[in-house]
Amino acid sequence: MTANPNAAPTRLVAISGSIRRASHCTAVLRSLTPLLPPTATLELFPLDDVPMYNADLDGDSPPAAVAQLKAAIAAADGLVICSPEYNYGIPGVLKNAIDWASRPGFASPLKGKPVLVMTASPGTAGGVRAQAQIRDALAATLARPLVRQHIAIAGVASRIQDGRLVDEPTLGFIQAGLVDLLGEIRWLQAARQQA
């Protein structure tokens, strides 16, 4: 299948499960653009300003950072998440963002959105427990976490130099995940056009 040169680029939004300035997960996400074809773009959405979920604020005029998060997800063709694991689980900042983005229920910007989920940890497990929880939370929102690629980056601190992921085997594995994500997006777009 030949790409349409006049087609709009595939828009990916990247979300880090860590707001730490020197976050390993953010460094991984910043390393992805060279792995993408020229027909795709990647924008990192920071979660620093997203307040804790409060149903009293969840209405027609949500906090500005929440409105921006939802708009970024709605405008994206797919998402790329990279998260650490805290105490065997999903970091609060990421779960909070998923909670906000999941509203309104069954009609949120996450519904039907393909998502490549990655976790990274300085330890040997690479954040696999958090990855399972992230996938469950996304499934509850009716998002479409990719099932084929389970990317868990163990020993991530030793794989990053100057704020970028430099480990070639890991980059290759991530690139395969990105190829799958872009393929899923194309498949969904084609299915919607035929419907």
N, C-alpha and C positions, 0 to 999 in steps of 0.2 A: 504494500500500500504506500503510495507516494504522498508526502505531506503537501497540503495546499499552501503555496507560498503567500497567499493573501489572507490566510487564516490568522485570527488573533492568537498571540502566544498563550500557551498554557500557563495559567497563574497558580503558583504554589505559595502557600503561606506556611512559614516555619514557626513553631512555638517551642520554646525551651521550658522545661519543667524546673528550671533554676533561675533565680534573679540575681545570683551572686555575680559580681563584676567579672571575676576570672573563671566563670562557669565552664566546666569541661563540655557540658552539653551544648552551650551556646557556641563554643569553639567548633564543635562538630558541625553544627548547622551552618556556621559561617564558611565552612570548607566545601559546601555542596555545589555552589554555583558552577565551578569548573567541570563538575560531573554531569551537568545537564546539557541537553542539546540546545542549539540556538533558538529553538522554537518554544522554550520554556523559561519562565522567570521565577525567582524565589525571593520572597520578602520576609524578613524576620519581624515578627510582632512581639514586642516586649510586654511582659505581664506586670511590670513594676507598679503601675498605677491602678490596676484593677482592684477595687475594694472587695472585702469579704462579701460573699453572697448574702443578701438580705431581701426576703420576699417583699418587704414593705417598699423597697426601691425598684422592684421588678415590674415595671409598667411601661406606659407609653413614653416616659421620659427617664430612662435609666441613667446612671452616672456616665459621664462623657467617655471614660475609658472602656466601659462596658459596651456602649454604642459603637465605639471604634472597633472593638474586638469582634462584635457580631457582624459589622459591615465588612471587615477584612475577611472573615470566614465566608460570608455570603458571596463576596466577589471572587473568591478563590475557586479554582477547579479542583483542588486537592490540598491536603494538609500534610506536613511533615512534622512529627513531634519527636523530640529527643529529651529524655528525662533521666535524672538520677533516681536512686532508690533511697528513701529515708525510712529507717526502722522497718525494713521488709515491705515497704509500701510506696504508694504514690505520694509525691510531695503535695502539701496543702495548696500551694500556689497554682499548681496545674489542675488539681481536682476542682478548686474554686473557679478557675477559668472555664472548665468543662461544664460546671453547674450553671454559670451565667449563660454560656453559649447554648445550653440545652433548652432554653426557654424561648418561645412558648413550647410546651410539650407537644410532640408529634408534628410540629411545624417549625422547628428551630433551624438556624442556618447550618447546623451539623447534619441534619437529616439527609441521607443519601450521599454524604461527602466522603470520597475515598481518602483514607488516612494511612500513611506509612508511619508505623510506631517503632521508635528506637529507644533503647535505654543504654546508659553508660555509667560505669562505676569504677573507682580505683581498685575495687576488690575483684575476686576471681569469678563471681557469678554474673557480672555485667548488668545487674539490675533486673533479673528475670522475674522476680516476684512483683516488682512495680509494673513491669510490662503487662503481666496478666491482669492486674487491676485496671490499668489504663485501657486495655482492650475491652474489659467488661464494662467500664464506665462509658466508653464510646459506643458500644453495642446498645446500651440502654438508651442512648440518644438517637438511635437509628442511623448513626454514621456507619461507614463501611471500612473498618480497619482491615488492611490486607492480611490475608491468612498465610500466604506463602513465605514471606520474608519475616523472620523473627530476628531482628538485629539487636544483639546485646553485646556491647563493647566492654569487655573486661580489661582491667589494667589501663584504663583510658588515660591516666595522667602521663604514662610513659609513651603514649602515642601522639601527644600534642606537643608542638613546638611553635613558639611565637604566636600563640593564639589560634593555631590551625591544626587540624588533624593531618598527620603526615604519613601514617602507616599505610603503605600501599595495599596490602591484602584487605585491610579493613575498608579502605576507600573503594576497592573493587567490589566488596560485598554490598556496601551501601549503594554503589552505582547500579548493581543488579536490582536492588530494592526500588530505586528511582525509576528504572526501566519498567518494572512491574506496575508502579504507581501510575506512570504516564500511560501505559497500556490499559489499565483499568479505567482511567479517565476517558481515553478515546473510545473504549467499548461502551461506556455509559452515554457519552455524547451521541454515538451512532444509534444506540437503542432509543434514546429520547427523540431523535430525528425521525425514526421509523414509526414511533408511536402515534 
